[in-house]
Amino acid sequence: IDTLCPDSTLSSSSAASDVYKRQVMMWRMDSDNNKDCLNVQFYKDEIPMKPVGLTISQFHSQHRGNFRFLESCHSFIQWLFPNREKGHNYKAPVLTKEENAIISADGAII
């Protein structure tokens, strides 16, 4: 099995090339970005999300049940639900494999 393109159903070489390019981009993000484990620090309530400027506990206490705010402002989504892709909030860090392992293993975070 090709570890760069594990989906053996891909028949197009251009689709396989796209998958390869995406995987390389993710590896680069892991090695180049987020060396300070910003997602872990955020979930431990040590740093605020950007650009909102609130820690996770402040966010929950100020906006719990405030559905109008939650529907109108989306800059917090990538902080609360980090993933492996860069999204619309360029100040939100992508989730690295290392952070994923740390967050999953830390009962205080989850």
All heavy atoms as an XYZ file, in Angstrom:
884
protein
N       0.849     -1.185      0.000
C       0.000      0.000      0.000
C       0.886      1.237      0.000
O       1.829      1.341      0.755
C      -0.920      0.033      1.236
C      -1.896     -1.127      1.170
C      -1.658      1.350      1.319
C      -2.779     -1.212      2.399
N       0.529      2.160     -0.829
C       1.244      3.427     -0.905
C       0.858      4.280      0.297
O      -0.295      4.654      0.460
C       0.869      4.134     -2.208
C       1.625      5.428     -2.422
O       2.308      5.892     -1.489
O       1.534      5.977     -3.521
N       1.812      4.595      1.172
C       1.498      5.337      2.393
C       1.142      6.787      2.105
O       0.491      7.432      2.915
C       2.680      5.306      3.383
O       3.829      5.852      2.737
C       2.932      3.904      3.863
N       1.562      7.319      0.959
C       1.220      8.692      0.622
C      -0.190      8.789      0.068
O      -0.812      9.825      0.126
C       2.211      9.268     -0.389
C       3.635      9.415      0.119
C       4.534      9.902     -0.990
C       3.690     10.366      1.295
N      -0.675      7.730     -0.493
C      -2.009      7.721     -1.077
C      -2.686      6.406     -0.724
O      -2.800      5.517     -1.565
C      -1.909      7.902     -2.590
S      -3.500      8.106     -3.379
N      -3.130      6.240      0.513
C      -3.670      4.959      0.954
C      -5.004      4.601      0.330
O      -5.429      3.469      0.406
C      -3.818      5.138      2.463
C      -3.949      6.601      2.648
C      -3.129      7.229      1.564
N      -5.679      5.553     -0.308
C      -6.969      5.266     -0.921
C      -6.743      4.586     -2.260
O      -6.489      5.224     -3.267
C      -7.761      6.566     -1.100
C      -9.173      6.328     -1.594
O      -9.509      5.174     -1.932
O      -9.932      7.304     -1.630
N      -6.842      3.269     -2.281
C      -6.552      2.512     -3.495
C      -7.632      2.669     -4.547
O      -7.481      2.211     -5.665
C      -6.376      1.031     -3.154
O      -7.570      0.557     -2.573
N      -8.738      3.361     -4.217
C      -9.801      3.554     -5.186
C      -9.494      4.695     -6.146
O     -10.206      4.892     -7.117
C     -11.144      3.847     -4.483
O     -11.020      5.058     -3.745
C     -11.537      2.688     -3.573
N      -8.455      5.455     -5.870
C      -8.103      6.553     -6.764
C      -7.573      5.986     -8.066
O      -6.595      5.265     -8.104
C      -7.036      7.458     -6.132
C      -7.485      8.277     -4.938
C      -6.299      9.047     -4.369
C      -8.575      9.246     -5.335
N      -8.242      6.326     -9.154
C      -7.817      5.801    -10.440
C      -7.084      6.845    -11.269
O      -6.317      6.520    -12.142
C      -9.029      5.283    -11.217
O      -9.964      6.323    -11.373
N      -7.308      8.087    -10.983
C      -6.703      9.158    -11.751
C      -5.345      9.538    -11.172
O      -5.196      9.716     -9.978
C      -7.630     10.375    -11.735
O      -6.950     11.529    -12.146
N      -4.357      9.651    -12.060
C      -3.039     10.055    -11.564
C      -3.067     11.490    -11.050
O      -2.320     11.842    -10.156
C      -1.985      9.889    -12.654
O      -2.277     10.742    -13.746
N      -3.947     12.336    -11.607
C      -4.016     13.705    -11.096
C      -4.640     13.727     -9.701
O      -4.238     14.516     -8.862
C      -4.781     14.616    -12.057
O      -6.154     14.588    -11.846
N      -5.610     12.865     -9.445
C      -6.193     12.782     -8.098
C      -5.147     12.298     -7.106
O      -5.037     12.815     -5.996
C      -7.405     11.858     -8.091
N      -4.357     11.301     -7.504
C      -3.287     10.805     -6.637
C      -2.257     11.899     -6.386
O      -1.764     12.053     -5.273
C      -2.627      9.583     -7.254
N      -1.967     12.677     -7.411
C      -1.028     13.782     -7.270
C      -1.565     14.828     -6.302
O      -0.820     15.367     -5.476
C      -0.761     14.419     -8.629
O       0.077     15.541     -8.500
N      -2.864     15.126     -6.379
C      -3.481     16.086     -5.461
C      -3.401     15.599     -4.021
O      -3.110     16.371     -3.111
C      -4.944     16.334     -5.837
C      -5.099     17.122     -7.121
O      -4.096     17.715     -7.587
O      -6.214     17.134     -7.667
N      -3.655     14.314     -3.810
C      -3.573     13.745     -2.465
C      -2.144     13.856     -1.950
O      -1.907     14.237     -0.807
C      -4.061     12.276     -2.448
C      -3.744     11.614     -1.119
C      -5.550     12.215     -2.737
N      -1.179     13.547     -2.793
C       0.232     13.629     -2.407
C       0.594     15.067     -2.023
O       1.201     15.314     -0.983
C       1.118     13.140     -3.542
C       2.586     13.383     -3.287
C       3.291     12.563     -2.422
C       3.248     14.439     -3.897
C       4.637     12.798     -2.164
C       4.582     14.669     -3.647
C       5.277     13.852     -2.790
O       6.599     14.085     -2.540
N       0.205     16.031     -2.856
C       0.519     17.437     -2.580
C      -0.106     17.894     -1.266
O       0.513     18.606     -0.487
C       0.022     18.325     -3.722
C       0.827     18.193     -4.984
C       0.222     19.020     -6.093
C       0.923     18.766     -7.403
N       0.255     19.458     -8.518
N      -1.344     17.467     -1.007
C      -2.021     17.828      0.239
C      -1.303     17.231      1.444
O      -1.137     17.886      2.464
C      -3.467     17.351      0.182
C      -4.291     17.783      1.336
C      -5.746     17.374      1.054
N      -6.624     17.843      2.057
C      -7.076     19.088      2.161
N      -6.713     19.992      1.296
N      -7.893     19.422      3.127
N      -0.867     15.976      1.339
C      -0.158     15.324      2.438
C       1.173     16.024      2.720
O       1.527     16.257      3.866
C       0.075     13.844      2.121
C       0.612     13.059      3.280
C      -0.353     12.999      4.438
O      -1.529     12.755      4.257
N       0.128     13.240      5.639
N       1.894     16.374      1.676
C       3.161     17.094      1.840
C       2.920     18.431      2.520
O       3.656     18.825      3.430
C       3.880     17.282      0.479
C       5.031     18.268      0.594
C       4.374     15.942     -0.044
N       1.852     19.132      2.121
C       1.528     20.408      2.739
C       1.261     20.221      4.239
O       1.714     21.002      5.063
C       0.300     21.026      2.063
C      -0.092     22.376      2.632
S      -1.592     23.033      1.913
C      -2.823     22.008      2.694
N       0.529     19.166      4.606
C       0.238     18.912      6.018
C       1.513     18.596      6.794
O       1.679     19.032      7.924
C      -0.762     17.760      6.169
C      -2.136     18.107      5.691
S      -2.756     19.548      6.565
C      -4.417     19.586      6.010
N       2.413     17.824      6.205
C       3.677     17.526      6.881
C       4.467     18.803      7.122
O       5.076     18.990      8.163
C       4.508     16.545      6.070
C       3.972     15.150      6.081
C       3.235     14.548      7.056
C       4.134     14.176      5.063
N       2.919     13.261      6.701
C       3.467     13.000      5.483
C       4.772     14.175      3.825
C       3.421     11.855      4.713
C       4.726     13.020      3.066
C       4.057     11.877      3.515
N       4.468     19.688      6.140
C       5.177     20.954      6.298
C       4.552     21.795      7.390
O       5.243     22.451      8.150
C       5.207     21.714      4.981
C       6.158     21.104      3.997
C       6.267     21.927      2.751
N       7.189     21.283      1.831
C       7.122     21.393      0.523
N       6.171     22.118     -0.024
N       7.988     20.781     -0.238
N       3.227     21.789      7.462
C       2.556     22.543      8.530
C       2.973     22.017      9.891
O       3.206     22.783     10.816
C       1.037     22.450      8.387
C       0.464     23.288      7.307
S      -1.319     23.043      7.295
C      -1.806     24.365      6.227
N       3.065     20.713     10.029
C       3.480     20.131     11.302
C       4.879     20.567     11.686
O       5.160     20.864     12.830
C       3.448     18.600     11.234
C       2.092     18.039     11.608
O       1.239     18.813     12.076
O       1.901     16.839     11.429
N       5.778     20.602     10.715
C       7.166     20.903     11.045
C       7.441     22.403     11.133
O       8.298     22.823     11.892
C       8.102     20.271     10.010
O       7.847     20.807      8.737
N       6.691     23.208     10.380
C       6.977     24.640     10.331
C       6.134     25.478     11.282
O       6.576     26.486     11.789
C       6.751     25.175      8.909
C       7.711     24.579      7.909
O       8.765     24.080      8.337
O       7.403     24.593      6.710
N       4.896     25.074     11.497
C       3.963     25.883     12.273
C       3.710     25.277     13.637
O       3.875     24.099     13.856
C       2.613     25.990     11.551
C       2.706     26.828     10.311
O       3.559     27.692     10.198
N       1.826     26.582      9.367
N       3.279     26.127     14.533
C       2.734     25.674     15.796
C       3.724     24.882     16.643
O       3.351     23.926     17.307
C       1.465     24.853     15.537
C       0.503     24.958     16.679
O       0.711     25.734     17.605
N      -0.517     24.160     16.634
N       4.971     25.272     16.632
C       5.972     24.591     17.448
C       5.724     24.808     18.940
O       6.238     24.075     19.763
C       7.366     25.064     17.051
C       7.753     24.631     15.659
C       9.106     25.126     15.262
C       9.407     24.679     13.846
N      10.607     25.238     13.322
N       4.920     25.796     19.271
C       4.645     26.101     20.674
C       3.388     25.410     21.198
O       2.961     25.693     22.312
C       4.496     27.619     20.860
C       5.776     28.356     20.527
O       6.862     27.815     20.805
O       5.683     29.466     19.985
N       2.798     24.534     20.410
C       1.571     23.821     20.813
C       0.484     24.800     21.252
O      -0.073     24.691     22.344
C       1.862     22.800     21.890
S       2.861     21.423     21.326
N       0.169     25.735     20.392
C      -0.804     26.777     20.734
C      -2.180     26.213     21.049
O      -2.868     26.719     21.937
C      -0.893     27.803     19.604
C       0.380     28.591     19.341
C       0.202     29.511     18.143
C       0.806     29.374     20.564
N      -2.592     25.162     20.350
C      -3.897     24.565     20.646
C      -3.924     23.976     22.055
O      -4.915     24.117     22.771
C      -4.251     23.494     19.609
C      -4.626     24.104     18.279
O      -5.570     24.873     18.187
N      -3.870     23.762     17.244
N      -2.848     23.328     22.447
C      -2.766     22.758     23.801
C      -2.803     23.883     24.833
O      -3.542     23.805     25.827
C      -1.497     21.899     23.971
C      -1.332     21.455     25.413
C      -1.524     20.699     23.030
N      -2.031     24.936     24.601
C      -2.026     26.067     25.531
C      -3.414     26.691     25.640
O      -3.851     27.057     26.737
C      -1.023     27.124     25.077
C       0.420     26.697     25.213
C       1.342     27.794     24.740
O       1.215     28.941     25.158
N       2.268     27.453     23.862
N      -4.100     26.803     24.508
C      -5.454     27.367     24.533
C      -6.391     26.479     25.343
O      -7.127     26.962     26.202
C      -5.982     27.546     23.104
C      -7.425     27.946     23.062
C      -7.821     29.211     23.463
C      -8.393     27.054     22.640
C      -9.166     29.579     23.447
C      -9.730     27.407     22.612
C     -10.115     28.680     23.013
N      -6.366     25.186     25.102
C      -7.258     24.277     25.821
C      -6.914     24.153     27.307
O      -7.769     23.811     28.111
C      -7.290     22.897     25.163
C      -8.388     22.816     24.136
C      -8.139     23.050     22.806
C      -9.690     22.540     24.527
C      -9.152     22.998     21.872
C     -10.717     22.493     23.610
C     -10.443     22.714     22.274
O     -11.448     22.675     21.365
N      -5.687     24.483     27.671
C      -5.312     24.502     29.096
C      -5.609     25.860     29.726
O      -5.261     26.103     30.871
C      -3.828     24.162     29.257
C      -3.530     22.702     29.007
C      -2.084     22.403     29.316
C      -1.841     20.914     29.265
N      -0.481     20.576     29.703
N      -6.232     26.756     28.953
C      -6.627     28.082     29.432
C      -5.417     28.980     29.696
O      -5.472     29.868     30.543
C      -7.506     27.966     30.681
C      -8.579     29.036     30.735
O      -9.017     29.497     29.672
O      -8.962     29.419     31.853
N      -4.322     28.754     28.992
C      -3.091     29.516     29.201
C      -2.953     30.703     28.265
O      -2.241     31.657     28.589
C      -1.880     28.591     29.029
C      -1.825     27.482     30.066
C      -0.737     26.461     29.787
O      -0.069     26.538     28.724
O      -0.561     25.570     30.631
N      -3.597     30.651     27.099
C      -3.497     31.752     26.136
C      -4.886     32.051     25.574
O      -5.748     31.180     25.537
C      -2.531     31.433     24.969
C      -3.025     30.248     24.146
C      -1.114     31.230     25.485
C      -2.300     30.062     22.834
N      -5.102     33.299     25.119
C      -6.385     33.636     24.501
C      -6.398     33.276     23.015
O      -5.349     33.178     22.381
C      -6.466     35.149     24.675
C      -5.040     35.588     24.647
C      -4.258     34.477     25.302
N      -7.599     33.081     22.490
C      -7.739     32.891     21.047
C      -7.584     34.242     20.372
O      -7.813     35.288     20.982
C      -9.081     32.258     20.709
C     -10.295     33.113     21.036
S     -11.846     32.331     20.561
C     -12.284     31.515     22.085
N      -7.165     34.209     19.132
C      -6.988     35.439     18.361
C      -7.933     35.385     17.168
O      -8.123     34.325     16.593
C      -5.545     35.552     17.887
C      -4.575     35.678     19.029
C      -3.157     35.697     18.526
C      -2.199     35.727     19.702
N      -0.827     35.660     19.296
N      -8.511     36.457     16.769
C      -8.403     37.812     17.287
C      -9.387     38.140     18.404
O      -9.421     39.264     18.882
C      -8.699     38.666     16.066
C      -9.686     37.875     15.292
C      -9.304     36.436     15.528
N     -10.204     37.199     18.859
C     -11.232     37.473     19.866
C     -10.623     37.931     21.185
O     -11.160     38.797     21.870
C     -12.143     36.237     20.071
C     -13.185     36.498     21.132
C     -12.799     35.846     18.762
N      -9.475     37.352     21.578
C      -8.786     37.781     22.791
C      -9.317     37.191     24.082
O      -9.095     37.747     25.145
N     -10.039     36.076     24.002
C     -10.583     35.434     25.193
C      -9.965     34.057     25.379
O      -9.724     33.343     24.411
C     -12.101     35.252     25.067
C     -12.946     36.502     24.898
C     -14.393     36.122     24.617
C     -12.853     37.373     26.142
N      -9.738     33.685     26.639
C      -9.324     32.311     26.914
C     -10.562     31.431     26.748
O     -11.693     31.924     26.655
C      -8.771     32.151     28.341
O      -9.821     32.442     29.260
C      -7.564     33.057     28.572
N     -10.367     30.125     26.751
C     -11.503     29.231     26.570
C     -12.511     29.357     27.710
O     -13.722     29.355     27.486
C     -11.050     27.769     26.353
C     -12.234     26.921     25.858
C     -10.407     27.194     27.595
C     -11.842     25.559     25.323
N     -12.031     29.525     28.937
C     -12.976     29.668     30.059
C     -13.732     30.991     29.983
O     -14.926     31.054     30.282
C     -12.263     29.520     31.402
O     -11.318     30.540     31.581
N     -13.053     32.071     29.584
C     -13.724     33.356     29.418
C     -14.774     33.272     28.316
O     -15.882     33.795     28.459
C     -12.710     34.447     29.075
C     -11.787     34.809     30.204
C     -10.647     35.706     29.733
O     -10.198     35.635     28.593
N     -10.181     36.559     30.638
N     -14.416     32.616     27.225
C     -15.346     32.467     26.112
C     -16.611     31.740     26.565
O     -17.727     32.181     26.309
C     -14.692     31.726     24.949
C     -15.610     31.560     23.772
C     -15.754     32.576     22.851
C     -16.334     30.395     23.618
C     -16.622     32.430     21.774
C     -17.205     30.242     22.544
C     -17.346     31.266     21.626
N     -16.426     30.620     27.264
C     -17.585     29.851     27.727
C     -18.440     30.646     28.715
O     -19.671     30.627     28.641
C     -17.149     28.528     28.353
C     -16.746     27.508     27.351
N     -17.610     26.971     26.436
C     -15.557     26.915     27.114
C     -16.990     26.096     25.677
N     -15.733     26.048     26.063
N     -17.805     31.353     29.637
C     -18.590     32.087     30.629
C     -19.302     33.297     30.014
O     -20.406     33.635     30.421
C     -17.715     32.524     31.807
O     -16.769     33.482     31.412
N     -18.703     33.935     29.022
C     -19.301     35.131     28.427
C     -20.315     34.831     27.327
O     -21.223     35.630     27.097
C     -18.209     36.046     27.867
C     -17.357     36.688     28.925
C     -16.284     37.582     28.332
O     -16.414     38.082     27.225
N     -15.207     37.779     29.078
N     -20.159     33.708     26.643
C     -20.984     33.485     25.451
C     -21.843     32.228     25.493
O     -22.530     31.935     24.518
C     -20.097     33.474     24.204
C     -19.405     34.779     23.983
N     -20.084     35.943     23.693
C     -18.099     35.123     24.056
C     -19.229     36.933     23.578
N     -18.015     36.475     23.800
N     -21.822     31.498     26.585
C     -22.687     30.314     26.690
C     -24.149     30.735     26.550
O     -24.631     31.611     27.252
C     -22.473     29.609     28.018
C     -23.374     28.382     28.169
C     -22.986     27.526     29.315
N     -21.722     26.883     28.955
C     -20.817     26.473     29.822
N     -21.016     26.620     31.108
N     -19.705     25.907     29.421
N     -24.829     30.124     25.603
C     -26.237     30.427     25.381
C     -26.496     31.680     24.562
O     -27.642     31.979     24.230
N     -25.466     32.427     24.209
C     -25.619     33.646     23.416
C     -25.586     33.262     21.933
O     -24.607     33.475     21.237
C     -24.503     34.639     23.749
C     -24.674     35.968     23.045
O     -25.525     36.136     22.182
N     -23.830     36.920     23.412
N     -26.678     32.699     21.471
C     -26.719     32.149     20.121
C     -26.604     33.219     19.044
O     -26.078     32.962     17.973
C     -27.983     31.311     19.940
C     -28.041     30.172     20.908
C     -29.000     30.141     21.903
C     -27.107     29.154     20.856
C     -29.050     29.103     22.819
C     -27.141     28.107     21.765
C     -28.108     28.078     22.742
N     -27.060     34.418     19.335
C     -26.927     35.506     18.352
C     -25.440     35.778     18.085
O     -25.011     35.904     16.946
C     -27.624     36.762     18.853
C     -27.511     37.907     17.861
C     -28.481     38.969     18.163
N     -29.798     38.398     17.831
C     -30.925     39.018     18.013
N     -30.946     40.223     18.524
N     -32.072     38.464     17.700
N     -24.641     35.850     19.152
C     -23.200     36.044     18.982
C     -22.577     34.847     18.255
O     -21.797     35.006     17.332
C     -22.501     36.232     20.326
C     -20.997     36.220     20.211
C     -20.322     37.350     19.775
C     -20.272     35.081     20.493
C     -18.939     37.342     19.650
C     -18.893     35.062     20.363
C     -18.230     36.195     19.938
N     -22.927     33.649     18.688
C     -22.342     32.440     18.106
C     -22.650     32.316     16.617
O     -21.830     31.814     15.848
C     -22.825     31.197     18.856
C     -22.437     31.130     20.328
C     -23.084     29.929     20.992
C     -20.934     31.105     20.505
N     -23.813     32.792     16.197
C     -24.181     32.750     14.779
C     -23.536     33.877     13.975
O     -23.292     33.725     12.790
C     -25.705     32.819     14.622
C     -26.392     31.538     14.978
C     -26.071     30.403     14.020
O     -25.883     30.648     12.810
O     -25.982     29.261     14.501
N     -23.263     35.004     14.626
C     -22.758     36.164     13.888
C     -21.235     36.239     13.837
O     -20.680     36.880     12.958
C     -23.305     37.453     14.479
O     -22.806     37.637     15.790
N     -20.568     35.624     14.774
C     -19.104     35.692     14.855
C     -18.536     34.283     14.742
O     -18.866     33.417     15.550
C     -18.687     36.324     16.181
S     -16.906     36.367     16.423
N     -17.703     34.063     13.746
C     -17.170     32.716     13.540
C     -15.664     32.610     13.760
O     -15.082     31.567     13.506
C     -17.519     32.222     12.143
C     -18.988     32.095     11.940
N     -19.620     32.589     10.829
C     -19.952     31.549     12.715
C     -20.905     32.348     10.921
N     -21.140     31.726     12.058
N     -15.039     33.664     14.242
C     -13.579     33.630     14.391
C     -13.122     32.681     15.491
O     -11.950     32.334     15.556
C     -13.036     35.032     14.649
O     -13.606     35.572     15.819
N     -14.034     32.222     16.323
C     -13.669     31.317     17.409
C     -13.737     29.842     17.015
O     -13.172     28.993     17.687
C     -14.590     31.546     18.612
C     -16.032     31.270     18.305
C     -16.546     29.997     18.468
C     -16.861     32.275     17.839
C     -17.872     29.730     18.172
C     -18.184     32.011     17.543
C     -18.682     30.742     17.713
N     -14.420     29.508     15.941
C     -14.691     28.116     15.574
C     -13.413     27.294     15.465
O     -13.313     26.195     16.008
C     -15.486     28.039     14.252
C     -16.889     28.604     14.441
C     -15.526     26.629     13.703
C     -17.794     27.763     15.305
N     -12.418     27.812     14.769
C     -11.181     27.045     14.574
C     -10.370     26.895     15.858
O      -9.551     26.005     15.948
C     -10.343     27.682     13.480
C     -10.982     27.517     12.123
C     -10.317     28.383     11.102
O     -10.817     29.445     10.767
N      -9.176     27.938     10.636
N     -10.608     27.752     16.817
C      -9.951     27.587     18.117
C     -10.651     26.514     18.931
O     -10.012     25.683     19.558
C      -9.931     28.915     18.874
C      -8.911     29.871     18.359
C      -9.097     30.844     17.421
C      -7.535     29.940     18.732
N      -7.930     31.510     17.199
C      -6.948     30.979     17.994
C      -6.742     29.225     19.634
C      -5.612     31.322     18.125
C      -5.408     29.567     19.763
C      -4.852     30.611     19.017
N     -11.977     26.543     18.946
C     -12.721     25.557     19.730
C     -12.691     24.170     19.097
O     -12.749     23.171     19.798
C     -14.172     26.008     19.913
C     -14.375     27.269     20.741
C     -15.850     27.617     20.810
C     -13.797     27.110     22.133
N     -12.627     24.129     17.775
C     -12.626     22.861     17.042
C     -11.438     22.830     16.086
O     -11.609     22.892     14.867
C     -13.939     22.688     16.278
C     -15.147     22.821     17.146
C     -15.905     23.981     17.134
C     -15.517     21.796     18.001
C     -17.027     24.115     17.951
C     -16.630     21.910     18.817
C     -17.381     23.078     18.792
N     -10.217     22.742     16.614
C      -9.037     22.779     15.743
C      -9.003     21.557     14.822
O      -9.496     20.484     15.170
C      -7.866     22.762     16.716
C      -8.402     22.101     17.939
C      -9.856     22.484     18.012
N      -8.449     21.752     13.644
C      -8.280     20.630     12.721
C      -6.989     20.786     11.943
O      -6.224     21.705     12.173
C      -9.507     20.480     11.803
C      -9.719     21.683     10.921
O      -8.838     22.080     10.181
N     -10.901     22.273     11.005
N      -6.754     19.894     11.017
C      -5.483     19.824     10.307
C      -5.419     20.738      9.092
O      -4.462     20.707      8.340
C      -5.224     18.381      9.876
C      -5.340     17.384     10.996
C      -4.083     16.889     11.604
N      -3.105     16.520     10.628
C      -1.851     16.950     10.661
N      -1.448     17.719     11.629
N      -1.000     16.578      9.748
N      -6.440     21.552      8.881
C      -6.456     22.439      7.720
C      -6.514     23.895      8.154
O      -7.177     24.227      9.123
C      -7.660     22.130      6.842
C      -7.630     20.742      6.259
C      -8.809     20.480      5.356
O      -9.494     21.439      4.957
O      -9.037     19.299      5.054
N      -5.835     24.727      7.413
C      -5.896     26.160      7.652
C      -7.250     26.654      7.185
O      -7.714     26.291      6.122
C      -4.767     26.857      6.877
C      -4.446     28.219      7.370
C      -3.789     28.153      8.717
C      -3.330     29.507      9.157
N      -3.169     29.579     10.582
N      -7.913     27.442      8.002
C      -9.253     27.906      7.660
C      -9.301     29.408      7.441
O      -8.293     30.046      7.151
N     -10.473     29.969      7.626
C     -10.685     31.396      7.381
C     -10.008     32.287      8.415
O      -9.620     33.395      8.108
C     -12.180     31.705      7.335
C     -12.872     31.044      6.189
N     -12.674     31.424      4.886
C     -13.726     30.000      6.154
C     -13.384     30.669      4.093
N     -14.038     29.784      4.835
N      -9.887     31.819      9.636
C      -9.210     32.607     10.675
C      -7.715     32.294     10.596
O      -7.241     31.316     11.152
C      -9.758     32.267     12.061
C      -9.101     33.089     13.159
O      -8.152     33.818     12.922
N      -9.600     32.955     14.372
N      -6.980     33.144      9.918
C      -5.555     32.893      9.706
C      -4.756     32.953     11.007
O      -3.606     32.532     11.055
C      -4.973     33.848      8.663
C      -4.927     35.288      9.104
C      -3.791     35.815      9.704
C      -6.021     36.120      8.940
C      -3.739     37.135     10.115
C      -5.987     37.443      9.351
C      -4.842     37.940      9.926
O      -4.800     39.243     10.350
N      -5.351     33.469     12.075
C      -4.650     33.525     13.361
C      -4.853     32.268     14.193
O      -4.242     32.114     15.239
C      -5.106     34.750     14.146
C      -4.680     36.051     13.474
C      -4.967     37.239     14.335
C      -4.460     38.487     13.617
N      -4.287     39.590     14.519
N      -5.717     31.374     13.731
C      -5.942     30.120     14.445
C      -4.932     29.085     13.955
O      -4.779     28.877     12.760
C      -7.361     29.619     14.194
N      -4.233     28.436     14.878
C      -3.224     27.458     14.465
C      -3.868     26.149     13.988
O      -4.932     25.761     14.469
C      -2.417     27.219     15.739
C      -3.373     27.522     16.853
C      -4.283     28.592     16.332
N      -3.205     25.494     13.037
C      -3.663     24.169     12.628
C      -3.299     23.182     13.738
O      -2.370     23.403     14.511
C      -3.039     23.719     11.286
C      -3.483     24.624     10.158
C      -1.532     23.669     11.370
N      -4.048     22.108     13.823
C      -3.807     21.084     14.824
C      -2.726     20.131     14.317
O      -2.863     19.534     13.261
C      -5.098     20.303     15.092
C      -5.020     19.208     16.146
C      -4.799     19.812     17.528
C      -6.300     18.383     16.125
N      -1.647     20.010     15.071
C      -0.576     19.095     14.683
C      -0.855     17.699     15.245
O      -1.676     17.530     16.155
C       0.790     19.570     15.211
O       0.778     19.525     16.639
C       1.116     20.976     14.717
N      -0.168     16.719     14.713
C      -0.305     15.352     15.212
C       0.108     15.274     16.677
O      -0.513     14.564     17.471
C       0.548     14.398     14.379
C       0.038     14.234     12.979
C       0.976     13.353     12.171
C       0.550     13.329     10.727
N       1.493     12.575      9.891
N       1.144     15.999     17.040
C       1.627     16.002     18.420
C       0.577     16.589     19.361
O       0.318     16.054     20.437
C       2.934     16.784     18.540
C       4.108     16.140     17.835
C       4.130     16.381     16.330
O       3.386     17.260     15.820
O       4.887     15.680     15.640
N      -0.031     17.704     18.949
C      -1.078     18.316     19.769
C      -2.276     17.387     19.911
O      -2.856     17.282     20.993
C      -1.547     19.629     19.143
C      -0.564     20.746     19.280
C      -1.086     21.999     18.632
O      -1.588     21.941     17.490
O      -0.995     23.050     19.282
N      -2.641     16.747     18.829
C      -3.761     15.818     18.868
C      -3.515     14.730     19.909
O      -4.399     14.401     20.699
C      -3.987     15.213     17.484
C      -5.253     14.418     17.387
O      -6.186     14.616     18.159
N      -5.301     13.508     16.443
N      -2.306     14.191     19.927
C      -1.955     13.150     20.897
C      -1.987     13.694     22.326
O      -2.501     13.040     23.239
C      -0.577     12.577     20.580
N      -1.455     14.906     22.528
C      -1.428     15.512     23.866
C      -2.843     15.770     24.361
O      -3.197     15.418     25.491
C      -0.608     16.825     23.858
C       0.863     16.535     23.609
C      -0.797     17.597     25.157
C       1.688     17.775     23.277
N      -3.670     16.376     23.529
C      -5.040     16.706     23.914
C      -5.840     15.436     24.190
O      -6.582     15.363     25.169
C      -5.719     17.581     22.828
C      -5.067     18.973     22.805
C      -7.217     17.687     23.062
C      -5.471     19.833     21.625
N      -5.668     14.424     23.356
C      -6.398     13.161     23.538
C      -6.013     12.457     24.826
O      -6.845     11.786     25.450
C      -6.153     12.234     22.350
O      -6.646     12.800     21.176
N      -4.760     12.583     25.216
C      -4.258     11.875     26.401
C      -4.498     12.623     27.708
O      -4.411     12.043     28.782
C      -2.767     11.591     26.249
N      -4.792     13.909     27.638
C      -4.933     14.739     28.829
C      -6.395     14.804     29.254
O      -7.207     15.511     28.657
C      -4.395     16.138     28.559
C      -4.280     16.993     29.803
O      -5.043     16.768     30.765
O      -3.434     17.900     29.816
N      -6.749     14.079     30.297
C      -8.117     14.045     30.790
C      -8.633     15.402     31.246
O      -9.832     15.660     31.219
N      -7.735     16.294     31.668
C      -8.158     17.625     32.112
C      -8.603     18.482     30.933
O      -9.440     19.361     31.094
C      -7.022     18.309     32.853
N      -8.051     18.230     29.758
C      -8.410     19.014     28.575
C      -9.725     18.523     27.994
O     -10.613     19.292     27.700
C      -7.303     18.973     27.501
C      -6.063     19.703     28.004
C      -7.788     19.578     26.203
C      -4.896     19.673     27.058
N      -9.835     17.215     27.839
C     -11.068     16.706     27.218
C     -12.068     16.416     28.290
O     -13.191     16.574     28.243
C     -10.837     15.454     26.360
C     -10.139     14.351     27.141
C     -10.038     15.814     25.138
C     -10.027     13.056     26.396
